[in-house]
């Protein structure tokens, strides 16, 4: 009888604990299972414009899996902590490769004056992929959860942990009011079709290990580009203050099966013209960065483009 009573009390305790967990919006194993199975792309694309009914077929969306998920068995918050909100920014790194006859999207790129323009196709690469010297890449950035102003800062990262001076690569002085972002509006860096960044370590006497791109999305403008020089360097102290004040570690979600997929015609159009918006029927970004922040604070995080020896 005593044994039965103990079991009953134990069952009641477990039942009460489960109610408390549910009340806090937390799960122990369920969220862990969700992380293993992945998150539907629609969760990140809800703020995009709906697909145009005239388009005959909709994109079959992949799922996303967290690439820096917490250890198994830990309690995972399904909602942001009190007073905070999730901000989500999508980033796709595109690698240029020579086109084949089967590719539907191609761009003419002049990599050698003697050889002349060569057709290249852009394909997705997974976040953290190391690049060899000479590789050409382009970035697509999309603010998925909030409207605002986008800033992209480039710094060389060296093996000793030091960084070069922060260079503002977006926006430029020629685009003082054109850095507004929202879901569906993709900012392509560089913006010109047929252009990309060539991965080339700069001579400095130090071993460079990455190009560190710091992405900032703010509800209000942060930089007056008209006051910047021809080489728009920002004060290192200012960038360090932003990172200290607003920075936090994001959870990264990677599109399952996205690596190697070629840019679609709609993605190519959106990259060439920022007035062309991606819809809920188009592919999502390759990597989604989810950051818990105060609603009034800017989003700030860094994306390293790693270098490797050829």
N, C-alpha and C positions, 0 to 999 in steps of 0.2 A: 504493500500500500504506500509506504514511504517513497519507494522508487518511482511509483506511478505519479505521486504528487510532485516529486522533483522534476520529472519529465514535463508535466503540465506547466509548472512554473517556468521552466527553461523555454518551452514553446511560446508562452506568453511574452517573455522577455524578447525573444527573436521577433515576434510579431510587432511589439512596440518599437523596436529598433528600426524595423522596416518602414513603419509609419513616419518616424523621425527623418529617415533618409529621404523618403519621398517628399516630405514637407520642405526639405531644404533644396529640392531639385537636384539631388545627387544620386549616382548609382555606383555600385562597387564592381559588379561583374558585367552588367548590361552595357555600360559605356565602353568597357574594355572590349566586349564582343563587337560593338559598333565600330570601334577603331580598327579591329582586325578585318571586319567585313568591308569597311569603307563608308564614306559619306556620299550621298547622291549629289551629282553636279548641280542639280536644281537648287539645292540649298544655298549655293554661292551665286547663282545667276538670277535670282528672283527679282532683283532691282533693274535688270536689263529691260529694254523695250520688248514687248511681245513680238513673236515672229510674224512677218508680213504674210497674210493669208494667201497672197499670190504665189508664194514659193511652194513648190509641189511637195517637197520632202523636208522633214525636220531632221536635224542632227540627232543621232543616237548617242546620248551622253554617257561618258565613262563615269566611274566612281573615283573618289579621292581617298587616299590613305595618308594618315599622319606619319611623317618620317622622323619626328622627334617626340613620340608619344611617351607618357610616363611609364614607370615599371609596372609589370603585371601585379595585380592585387591591390594597387593603390586606389583611393577614392578619386573619381574623376568628376569635376564639375561640368554639368551639362548647360549651365548658365554662367554668365560672368559674375564675379563677386559683386556684392552690394555697392552701388555707386559707380560701377564701371560698365562699359558696353564693349561688345566685340566690334572691332574695325577690321575689315578684310580688304587686302590689296592683292591683285593677281599680277604675276610676272611670268612672262614666257621668254626664254632665251632661245633664239633661232640660230642655228648653225648653217652657214652657206656651204652647199655641196654642188658639184657640177650636175646639171640636169640630165635626165634621160628622156627618151621618147615618150615614156609613160607619164611623165610629170605634167600636171595641168597648170601649175603656176611656175613661171620662170621670170628671171630678171637678168638683164644684161649688165655685167660688171666688168670693168676694165682693171685687171690686176697687173697686166704687163703691157706697156705701150707698144712693144713689137708684136705681141700676139694679138692684140686688139680685144674688143669686148667678147666675153665668154658668158654663156647662159648658165645661171645658177638657180637652184631651188632651195628654199629655206625649210629646214626641218627642226622639229622640237628636240631639245635636249633636256635631260633631267637636271634639276638643281644640284649644284656641286660637281658637275662634270668638269674635269680639268681639260684645258685647251693647250695645244701646241703652238709654238711661235708661228705666226703667219695666218692662223685661222681667222676667218672673218665671221663676226657675229652681229646680231641686232637684238634689241630688247623691245618687248611690248609690255606696257604697264597700264593697268586698269584699276581704278578705285571702285570696288564692288559694293561697298556698303554706305558710302557717304560722298557727297559733293565737296569739292574743295579746290585747292591750288597745289599743283605738283612741282616738286623740286628734286632734282637728281644731282648728287655730288659725287665726283670721282676722285679717288685717292689711290696711289700705289701703296701696296702693303708689302713690307719686306720681311725677310726671314727672322730678323731680330725683334719683330713685333712693332717696329716704328712705321709711321705713315708719312706720305708726302703731304704737301699743302693741299687743302681741299679746293677743287676746281668745280665750279657750277657748270654742268654741261646741259642742263635744262632747267628753266627756259633760257633763251639767249636775249640779247638786247633787241634783236630783230623781232622778238615775239613777246613783248612786255605784258600783253593781256591775254595771251593765248595758251596759258598753262592751266586753265580750268579743267577739272576731271569729274567724271561721274560714271556710273555703271553703264557699260555699252560703248563708251567713248575710249578708244585705245590710243595711247600716246606711244608713238614709235620713235625709238632713239637708235641711230639717226632717223630723221623723218623722211629723207629723200629716197625714192625708189631706186634700187641699184646701188645703194650705199650701205656700208656697215662699219663696225669697228674692227680694225685689224689688231689682233693680239700681238703686241710687240713690246717687250720690256724696254723701258727707257734707260739709257746709260746713266748710272748714278754712283757706281762704286759699291753698291749693295746688291744682294741677291733678291730680286723681286719674286714673290710667290703668288700674288694675286692683284687684280684690279678690284678695289673695294668700292662698290656703288652704294651710296646711302640714299634711300628714298624717303621723302617727306611729303605727307599730304596734310595740308593745314586748311582750316575753315576760312582763314583770312590770309592775305598776302604777307610773306615774311621778308622778302628781299625786293628792293627797288633796283631792277636790272639796269635802269637808265643811268644809275650812278656807278656801275661797274666798268672797269677798263676793258680793253680789247681782249685780254685774257682774264676772265671773270673769276679770280680767286676770292674765296671768302676767308675771313679771319678764322684761324684754327680754333681760337678761344670761343668764338661764337658757336661753331659746330659742336665743340665739346660741351658747351653749356646746354645746347638743345638735346644732345644725347643723354646728358646727366639728368636733365629736367623731365624729359618726356619718354626716353628710351625704355623699352622693356623687351624681353625675349619672346618672339612670336612662336606660335605653333605653326609648323609648315605642313601643308597638305599637297601631295603630289598626285597628278592625274595618272590613274592606273592605265598602263598601256599607251600613254601619250608619246613616249620617247620614240623618235624616228618618224612621226607623222608629219607629212608635208603641209605647208601653209595652204589653207583653202582660198578659193577665189574671193570670198567675202572678207576673210582676214587680210588678204593682200590689198583689197580696196580700202579697208579701214586703216591700214598702215600707211597708205599713200595719201589719204584724205581724212583728216580728223572729223569732218562733218558726217562721214559715213559711220554709222553705229552698228555694233554687233548686237544681235538679238538673243533671246532665250533659246532660239533654235540653232545658234552657232556654237562651235566648240568653246569650252571654257579655257581659262589660262592654264598653262602647264603646272605652275606652282601657285598656291594660295597661302598668303601669310595672314594669320589671324592673331590680332593683338588685343588684349584686354586693356582699355584705357578709359580715363575720364572723358565723357562725351565732348567736353570743350577743348580737350588737348589735341594737338597734332599727332599724327601717326609718324613714327620714325623707326626705321630698321635698316640693316645693311645686307647686301647681296654680294658675296665674293665671287668673282670670275677667276677661278684658280688656274695657275699656270703649271705646266709640267714640261720636263725636258723632252725634246723630240727624239 
